[in-house]
Amino acid sequence: MSQNKSWKEVQFITGVLFLIAYWYFGYDGITFSDDVTYLNFGQSFWKGLPYPDDSHFGHRWGAFIFSGFFTFIFGFSDRIGSLASLSFVLTTFILLYHQIKDNNSRFWFTLFFCTQVYFLHFSNKVYPDPILAFWVCLVPLAASFRSKSPISMALVMALSLIIGFSTKEMMVFLLPFPIILFVIDLKNKVNLKFHLYFVSFSIIILGSFFIWYGLVEGNLFARFSSVNEGHYISEFTYADKGALAILQRISYLPILTFIERSYWIWIVLALPGLIKTFLSKKEFYVEMSIATLCLLFGFWFMSSTLEFYNPIYLNPRHLIILVPILSVLIAYGYDSWEKWNFHLAGLLFFGSLVSLFQSDFQMSVYQAVFALIFAAPIKKSFTKLSLSILLLAPVILSIAYQRKNKNYQYFKNTLTYTTERIDNQYVIYTNSFVYFSQNVLLGNSETEAKTVLDIQQLNLKIHLANKEFYLLNYKYFKHAYPEEETYLKKFRLKVDTMGFQQEVVSDDPWIQVIRYYRE
């Protein structure tokens, strides 16, 4: 692809180093959720062991083979596993940066690529979304070189779609992309060899994909069945709540989510680049714009299951695949900001008002300041400085907030110390989300794992003999898993009814350790 010396530029080096620095200094531990599952699946894959369960996670091999490779080589830990996410984020940045020719555009691309809080937050986690962002970007990037290298780029695009789908199902958002590209090329009377190669490679790859499932799973369409199996009713589903809930979800709720989670700024500032693209019809940007529209349409209307229509929940983590492509369009259209300044300011003020009505005063003020910068007649140099400060500030504050709120390393050290101190003589009950993650937290120690139990599995009969056990309560549950307050209350009620007394061993803003005993 582009063979220039952009890697020597200060902003390129700054972008790469910033991403690495965030991966290191912004680390705040596991999320005690799907990342633990992906770590376990990756370990099982590379060790040749059966998967931990037969859930739909096992079909997302693109999400765990890379993290599993790192943990297989360098040792099992979430820190090591997250090297996969960092590698894909860096590769995405490097590939896209090299396609942007203008120096000022590269500055804006670097700034917006490196400052979306959710995108950065998952760059040091073991989740499929940062990896999926790479495959999503590779599809339009390969398509932009279809005239120069039709065979190789057709193969790259076909592989990207299937590997992306095997990383996470949201890759289907880009299924309209090759069709739209074909229509455009047909209309412009462009040589269609690329499309012939793409269809041929797709048939071969998809055929192999289905045959493999047929041989291994005994069902050619097992991968699609797994999509339906992954659906379950929750507070984040809509079909079970009626037509009105679905209508709300596909009308105004996406806008509210974009605003609430700060994606609105990226979408609004990408609009001049989108308009400029369809006026200039410049390659690479045309493909990136089509991909952007496909992603937005997919997020807006796609169903989470094939059995009935249930619009997907707009999880802010899922939306991070938008960030790299939107950053490209922001960079391409930055020179049109002055032309569209009042339109941009109006949309940003709209976001500010929405946040105000939602009582999100911080986001309201934040977007209002953005709007004022575009509405006021200020110098371009000041725009650069002010936007840089505005975008970098939340990144730095989020690191400080997570450390204060979660204090992950302290918690992990305390859990390890407590399990070692009681020396397998007694058991330690802990929060359900901690118990779920114990093999990651305790480094696969079988002895310590037998010592740690779930507060929902309390069986007081086994404690009548030794007359002593412990509770380690990680107070982070109040922020991440508030429903576990109920589990904790039930646990304490059961203990009280059996006449156990309690002694507070330690209690601080993050962890409480209690010893329960009988005389």
Secondary structure as UniProt FT lines:
FT   HELIX           6..8
FT   HELIX           10..25
FT   HELIX           34..47
FT   HELIX           56..59
FT   HELIX           61..74
FT   HELIX           78..81
FT   HELIX           83..97
FT   TURN            98..99
FT   HELIX           103..113
FT   HELIX           117..121
FT   HELIX           122..124
FT   HELIX           128..143
FT   TURN            144..148
FT   HELIX           150..165
FT   TURN            166..167
FT   HELIX           169..174
FT   HELIX           176..187
FT   TURN            188..189
FT   HELIX           193..217
FT   TURN            220..221
FT   HELIX           222..229
FT   TURN            235..236
FT   HELIX           239..241
FT   HELIX           243..249
FT   TURN            250..252
FT   HELIX           253..260
FT   TURN            261..262
FT   HELIX           263..280
FT   TURN            283..284
FT   HELIX           285..301
FT   TURN            316..317
FT   HELIX           318..321
FT   HELIX           322..333
FT   HELIX           334..336
FT   TURN            337..340
FT   HELIX           341..357
FT   TURN            358..359
FT   HELIX           361..375
FT   HELIX           380..406
FT   HELIX           408..421
FT   TURN            422..424
FT   STRAND          428..430
FT   HELIX           432..436
FT   HELIX           438..441
FT   TURN            442..444
FT   HELIX           446..451
FT   STRAND          452..454
FT   HELIX           455..457
FT   HELIX           460..463
FT   TURN            464..466
FT   STRAND          468..474
FT   TURN            475..476
FT   HELIX           477..480
FT   TURN            482..483
FT   HELIX           484..497
FT   TURN            498..499
FT   STRAND          501..507
FT   STRAND          511..517
//
